[in-house]
Amino acid sequence: VSRSAASIWGGLFQGLNLRLATELSFFMAVPTLTGATALKFMKVHASVTPEQLKFLLVGNLVAFIVGALAIKTFMEILNRYGLKYFGYYRICLGLTVLIILAQGYNL
């Protein structure tokens, strides 16, 4: 179970509708991901050059834009189809990982 799925289901169990529970899940990720990024940066900031900092900032901007588009797309799919296809995706992904591990590959 992913963090997002757990928080969506938690919101549903607390009486939120699916859209609100999903939005809450995504909003909850913001401080977590921001904190993790800040903590990692604090550990390595002394060794980051100005050129690397530019790449880091551009990378974060691109990741933010792509993430926002992914969330928008996911919300549209969720509104149209519910969680059914998300569930199928998670099952297929889980089976794929198990098959890969059974083949002896180390993820």
Sequence and secondary structure as in RCSB ss.txt:
>XXXX:A:sequence
VSRSAASIWGGLFQGLNLRLATELSFFMAVPTLTGATALKFMKVHASVTPEQLKFLLVGNLVAFIVGALAIKTFM
EILNRYGLKYFGYYRICLGLTVLIILAQGYNL
>XXXX:A:secstr
  HHHHHHHHHHHTT  HHHHHHHHHHHHHHHHHHHHHHHHHHHGGG  HHHHHHHHHHHHHHHHHHHHHHHHHH
HHHHHHTTHHHHHHHHHHHHHHHHHHHTT   
